[in-house]
Amino acid sequence: MLIYIIGLFMGILSGLAIGGGTLLVPALVLFMGTNQHVAQGVCLASFIPTAVVAVITHYRQGNVKVQLALCLTVGALVGAVIGSTLANKVDAQLLRKIFGFFLIAMGIYEFFGKPKES
């Protein structure tokens, strides 16, 4: 039951474009006992159907600029290959610390450094 609850919150965060992985990866490590590499792999695999539903919903609302998304995707695909290859070469404990540092850094940026929207 816990995994379904974690999935529910992951889906909500993904739909908000906050990033369900910020919840899912730590939850899988802490509550399900998976190692960091498996948690990140499961997170990525579960995002495929989640992202499709979220994209369709945002597209219907007129929130997707297709040309911009396609250009971004080209770089992201190359980056995904590089990033996943690097992640598999890094020790799980170090990977966990890198992930944690990234979350803290992004949190600080969002809290203090986010520019005003016009």
MODELLER restraints for C-alpha pairs under 7 A, 6 or more apart:
rsr = mdl.restraints
at = mdl.atoms
rsr.add(forms.Gaussian(group=physical.xy_distance, feature=features.Distance(at['CA:6:A'], at['CA:24:A']), mean=6.67, stdev=0.5))
rsr.add(forms.Gaussian(group=physical.xy_distance, feature=features.Distance(at['CA:10:A'], at['CA:20:A']), mean=4.16, stdev=0.5))
rsr.add(forms.Gaussian(group=physical.xy_distance, feature=features.Distance(at['CA:10:A'], at['CA:21:A']), mean=6.92, stdev=0.5))
rsr.add(forms.Gaussian(group=physical.xy_distance, feature=features.Distance(at['CA:10:A'], at['CA:23:A']), mean=6.29, stdev=0.5))
rsr.add(forms.Gaussian(group=physical.xy_distance, feature=features.Distance(at['CA:10:A'], at['CA:24:A']), mean=6.04, stdev=0.5))
rsr.add(forms.Gaussian(group=physical.xy_distance, feature=features.Distance(at['CA:11:A'], at['CA:20:A']), mean=6.35, stdev=0.5))
rsr.add(forms.Gaussian(group=physical.xy_distance, feature=features.Distance(at['CA:11:A'], at['CA:50:A']), mean=6.40, stdev=0.5))
rsr.add(forms.Gaussian(group=physical.xy_distance, feature=features.Distance(at['CA:13:A'], at['CA:19:A']), mean=5.60, stdev=0.5))
rsr.add(forms.Gaussian(group=physical.xy_distance, feature=features.Distance(at['CA:13:A'], at['CA:20:A']), mean=4.83, stdev=0.5))
rsr.add(forms.Gaussian(group=physical.xy_distance, feature=features.Distance(at['CA:14:A'], at['CA:20:A']), mean=4.72, stdev=0.5))
rsr.add(forms.Gaussian(group=physical.xy_distance, feature=features.Distance(at['CA:15:A'], at['CA:54:A']), mean=5.21, stdev=0.5))
rsr.add(forms.Gaussian(group=physical.xy_distance, feature=features.Distance(at['CA:21:A'], at['CA:43:A']), mean=6.16, stdev=0.5))
rsr.add(forms.Gaussian(group=physical.xy_distance, feature=features.Distance(at['CA:24:A'], at['CA:43:A']), mean=6.41, stdev=0.5))
rsr.add(forms.Gaussian(group=physical.xy_distance, feature=features.Distance(at['CA:25:A'], at['CA:39:A']), mean=5.20, stdev=0.5))
rsr.add(forms.Gaussian(group=physical.xy_distance, feature=features.Distance(at['CA:25:A'], at['CA:40:A']), mean=5.93, stdev=0.5))
rsr.add(forms.Gaussian(group=physical.xy_distance, feature=features.Distance(at['CA:25:A'], at['CA:43:A']), mean=6.42, stdev=0.5))
rsr.add(forms.Gaussian(group=physical.xy_distance, feature=features.Distance(at['CA:28:A'], at['CA:34:A']), mean=5.81, stdev=0.5))
rsr.add(forms.Gaussian(group=physical.xy_distance, feature=features.Distance(at['CA:28:A'], at['CA:39:A']), mean=5.70, stdev=0.5))
rsr.add(forms.Gaussian(group=physical.xy_distance, feature=features.Distance(at['CA:29:A'], at['CA:35:A']), mean=5.84, stdev=0.5))
rsr.add(forms.Gaussian(group=physical.xy_distance, feature=features.Distance(at['CA:29:A'], at['CA:36:A']), mean=6.39, stdev=0.5))
rsr.add(forms.Gaussian(group=physical.xy_distance, feature=features.Distance(at['CA:29:A'], at['CA:39:A']), mean=6.41, stdev=0.5))
rsr.add(forms.Gaussian(group=physical.xy_distance, feature=features.Distance(at['CA:35:A'], at['CA:92:A']), mean=6.82, stdev=0.5))
rsr.add(forms.Gaussian(group=physical.xy_distance, feature=features.Distance(at['CA:36:A'], at['CA:92:A']), mean=5.41, stdev=0.5))
rsr.add(forms.Gaussian(group=physical.xy_distance, feature=features.Distance(at['CA:36:A'], at['CA:95:A']), mean=6.92, stdev=0.5))
rsr.add(forms.Gaussian(group=physical.xy_distance, feature=features.Distance(at['CA:36:A'], at['CA:96:A']), mean=6.02, stdev=0.5))
rsr.add(forms.Gaussian(group=physical.xy_distance, feature=features.Distance(at['CA:37:A'], at['CA:92:A']), mean=6.27, stdev=0.5))
rsr.add(forms.Gaussian(group=physical.xy_distance, feature=features.Distance(at['CA:58:A'], at['CA:64:A']), mean=6.33, stdev=0.5))
rsr.add(forms.Gaussian(group=physical.xy_distance, feature=features.Distance(at['CA:87:A'], at['CA:95:A']), mean=6.95, stdev=0.5))
